[in-house]
Amino acid sequence: MKRRDFIRTSLLATAGLTLISCEDQEIVIDDTPGRLTKTNNPKDIIIIGAGISGLVAGFELKRAGHNVTILEARDRIGGRIFTVREPFSNGIFAEAGAARIPDNHDITLGYIDYFNLSLNPFYPDGGNYTQLLDGEKSYIEPDVFLEDRPWPTSVTHKEYSKIESGNDQLPEALYETLMDNVHLSEPAISIEQMNDGVRVETDNGATYLGDKIICTLPLPVLNKVSFSPSLSTQKQEAINGGYTYNTATRVMFTSPTRFWENEGQNGFGKTDWPEEIWHPSWDQDSTAGLLLTYLRRDKAIEADALNDAVRNIQILNRWENVFPGVQNNITHAYTHSWAKEEWSGAGWPAPTEEEEEAYGSSLGLVEGHIHFAGEHTTEYHGWMQGALLSGIRAANEINDGAMT
Ligand SMILES: Cc1cc2nc3c(=O)[nH]c(=O)nc-3n(C[C@H](O)[C@H](O)[C@H](O)COP(=O)(O)OP(=O)(O)OC[C@H]3O[C@@H](n4cnc5c(N)ncnc54)[C@H](O)[C@@H]3O)c2cc1C
């Protein structure tokens, strides 16, 4: 069974339906992994944050018959799913945030399938992968690299894919159904619970009233919102630094040609800096190329402390040993630091065992009329799958509550 058929079968089974075999015919999926029962008691629901968790919650609640308002601080939707296009020419693009989709993330793949988005492998099966260890450069053949894993508990490289036209197409597909419901550049600053509902005030002086709230904000920026009454002690402690987050920074460089291909290199590799090097444009229709370094934790903090010029020179100096001639071939550089992003404040949660034990189970707990979503409320830290699951869970809580 092909992956697509497998997902279709799983979705239909979840929805209690059977897959009717119709050879050579395109089967149209009309259900999502998060489908809710239609309500006969619609509620007014305010969702804070138009990242993928807020969007999926809004999408499913609206389909179930509820009235949805989504308040988003940024002037764009998608949150930490951000496909960078604009600074680059020739139609090339790269992911600043969510990039790889493992083949066991059924919910993510289920929505991709539902919206009929095409997938491509994340890693190419041609050209050599390059590694630089102790200043020594060597090549890894693609067959060998694809069977390896980016980290020990991960699926293999060959089991990762990406949305062909950019991962932002998934939040965009959800947004298309919610255009009238989403208010951009509308940061929430206070949430007040009353006996019969909730009141949200925004930085623009607007007030929104509703029956329920879904708050999807990542913990590092949740302290920009005041809650009345206060949130539980566990949530407050987690918000105030008790639940560690990782930093992550990507620095992207464009080149008018893919000069590295002359040496048989495919533009992907790793160094013991440590860093992962990607060539996101490998399957994009252009002769130009884009290379990026993916820096995490200490290396991201180090890179964030430098100004753009110094940071770029440092990376390109190192890369001269990886892609000879790189310094003379770069036309543009672009850095995206998630720690410096006003509405994210960090990459994703990386709690210690003690932090997880102390706070993990309380982050997604309902408090009065406020439901909590976001990838940090699930075990899938740093994955779209977690964000989607949390949005569906919060939507279900509200929908089930309305039924009873
Ligand atoms: C560097 C990086 C690499 C990643 N790699 C992958 C990957 O390869 N594969 C994968 O599946 N996932 C990956 N992820 C994780 C994935 O991007 C996230 O799990 C997911 O996008 C989180 O969605 P969310 O809705 O929980 O949060 P967010 O996307 O953070 O959404 C929260 C939203 O709330 C908004 N907001 C903040 N404050 C306010 C306010 N006061 N009022 C209103 N709105 C507000 C924000 O602007 C944002 O839009 C990566 C993330 C990062 C940062």
The ligand as an SDF file (V2000), in Angstrom:
LIG
                    3D

 53 58  0  0  0  0  0  0  0  0999 V2000
   14.1800   26.1590   14.0770 C   0  0  0  0  0  0  0  0  0  0  0  0
   12.9740   25.2630   14.1340 C   0  0  0  0  0  0  0  0  0  0  0  0
   13.0130   24.0530   13.4600 C   0  0  0  0  0  0  0  0  0  0  0  0
   11.8850   23.2280   13.4440 C   0  0  0  0  0  0  0  0  0  0  0  0
   11.9260   22.0890   12.6920 N   0  0  0  0  0  0  0  0  0  0  0  0
   10.8020   21.3510   12.5650 C   0  0  0  0  0  0  0  0  0  0  0  0
   10.7830   20.2730   11.6470 C   0  0  0  0  0  0  0  0  0  0  0  0
   11.7610   20.0100   10.9470 O   0  0  0  0  0  0  0  0  0  0  0  0
    9.6210   19.5510   11.5440 N   0  0  0  0  0  0  0  0  0  0  0  0
    8.5000   19.8360   12.2830 C   0  0  0  0  0  0  0  0  0  0  0  0
    7.4780   19.1650   12.1450 O   0  0  0  0  0  0  0  0  0  0  0  0
    8.5250   20.8740   13.1660 N   0  0  0  0  0  0  0  0  0  0  0  0
    9.6320   21.6290   13.3120 C   0  0  0  0  0  0  0  0  0  0  0  0
    9.6520   22.6970   14.1660 N   0  0  0  0  0  0  0  0  0  0  0  0
    8.5420   22.8750   15.1240 C   0  0  0  0  0  0  0  0  0  0  0  0
    7.3050   23.5310   14.5520 C   0  0  0  0  0  0  0  0  0  0  0  0
    7.6620   24.6640   13.7980 O   0  0  0  0  0  0  0  0  0  0  0  0
    6.4370   23.9360   15.7470 C   0  0  0  0  0  0  0  0  0  0  0  0
    6.2240   22.8100   16.5810 O   0  0  0  0  0  0  0  0  0  0  0  0
    5.0740   24.4490   15.3620 C   0  0  0  0  0  0  0  0  0  0  0  0
    5.1390   25.3030   14.2590 O   0  0  0  0  0  0  0  0  0  0  0  0
    4.5210   25.1800   16.5780 C   0  0  0  0  0  0  0  0  0  0  0  0
    3.2070   25.6210   16.3160 O   0  0  0  0  0  0  0  0  0  0  0  0
    2.3970   26.2950   17.5040 P   0  0  0  0  0  0  0  0  0  0  0  0
    1.0950   26.7000   16.9450 O   0  0  0  0  0  0  0  0  0  0  0  0
    2.4120   25.4030   18.6950 O   0  0  0  0  0  0  0  0  0  0  0  0
    3.2680   27.5770   17.9270 O   0  0  0  0  0  0  0  0  0  0  0  0
    3.6720   28.8550   17.0730 P   0  0  0  0  0  0  0  0  0  0  0  0
    3.9310   28.4660   15.6780 O   0  0  0  0  0  0  0  0  0  0  0  0
    4.7690   29.5000   17.8210 O   0  0  0  0  0  0  0  0  0  0  0  0
    2.3700   29.7470   17.0990 O   0  0  0  0  0  0  0  0  0  0  0  0
    2.0670   30.6430   18.1390 C   0  0  0  0  0  0  0  0  0  0  0  0
    1.5050   31.9160   17.5100 C   0  0  0  0  0  0  0  0  0  0  0  0
    1.1580   32.8350   18.5400 O   0  0  0  0  0  0  0  0  0  0  0  0
    1.4870   34.1470   18.1080 C   0  0  0  0  0  0  0  0  0  0  0  0
    1.5760   35.0070   19.2740 N   0  0  0  0  0  0  0  0  0  0  0  0
    2.5890   35.1150   20.1840 C   0  0  0  0  0  0  0  0  0  0  0  0
    2.2420   36.0020   21.1510 N   0  0  0  0  0  0  0  0  0  0  0  0
    0.9910   36.4480   20.8530 C   0  0  0  0  0  0  0  0  0  0  0  0
    0.0930   37.3670   21.4790 C   0  0  0  0  0  0  0  0  0  0  0  0
    0.4030   37.9990   22.6250 N   0  0  0  0  0  0  0  0  0  0  0  0
   -1.1120   37.5760   20.8980 N   0  0  0  0  0  0  0  0  0  0  0  0
   -1.4620   36.9540   19.7420 C   0  0  0  0  0  0  0  0  0  0  0  0
   -0.6410   36.0710   19.1080 N   0  0  0  0  0  0  0  0  0  0  0  0
    0.5650   35.8180   19.6630 C   0  0  0  0  0  0  0  0  0  0  0  0
    2.7850   33.9460   17.3710 C   0  0  0  0  0  0  0  0  0  0  0  0
    3.0490   35.0270   16.5010 O   0  0  0  0  0  0  0  0  0  0  0  0
    2.5180   32.6370   16.6310 C   0  0  0  0  0  0  0  0  0  0  0  0
    1.9560   32.8610   15.3480 O   0  0  0  0  0  0  0  0  0  0  0  0
   10.7430   23.5740   14.1850 C   0  0  0  0  0  0  0  0  0  0  0  0
   10.7080   24.7770   14.8840 C   0  0  0  0  0  0  0  0  0  0  0  0
   11.8090   25.6230   14.8520 C   0  0  0  0  0  0  0  0  0  0  0  0
   11.7480   26.9340   15.5870 C   0  0  0  0  0  0  0  0  0  0  0  0
  1  2  1  0
  2  3  1  0
  2 52  2  0
  3  4  2  0
  4  5  1  0
  4 50  1  0
  5  6  2  0
  6  7  1  0
  6 13  1  0
  7  8  2  0
  7  9  1  0
  9 10  1  0
 10 11  2  0
 10 12  1  0
 12 13  2  0
 13 14  1  0
 14 15  1  0
 14 50  1  0
 15 16  1  0
 16 17  1  0
 16 18  1  0
 18 19  1  0
 18 20  1  0
 20 21  1  0
 20 22  1  0
 22 23  1  0
 23 24  1  0
 24 25  2  0
 24 26  1  0
 24 27  1  0
 27 28  1  0
 28 29  2  0
 28 30  1  0
 28 31  1  0
 31 32  1  0
 32 33  1  0
 33 34  1  0
 33 48  1  0
 34 35  1  0
 35 36  1  0
 35 46  1  0
 36 37  1  0
 36 45  1  0
 37 38  2  0
 38 39  1  0
 39 40  1  0
 39 45  2  0
 40 41  1  0
 40 42  2  0
 42 43  1  0
 43 44  2  0
 44 45  1  0
 46 47  1  0
 46 48  1  0
 48 49  1  0
 50 51  2  0
 51 52  1  0
 52 53  1  0
M  END
$$$$
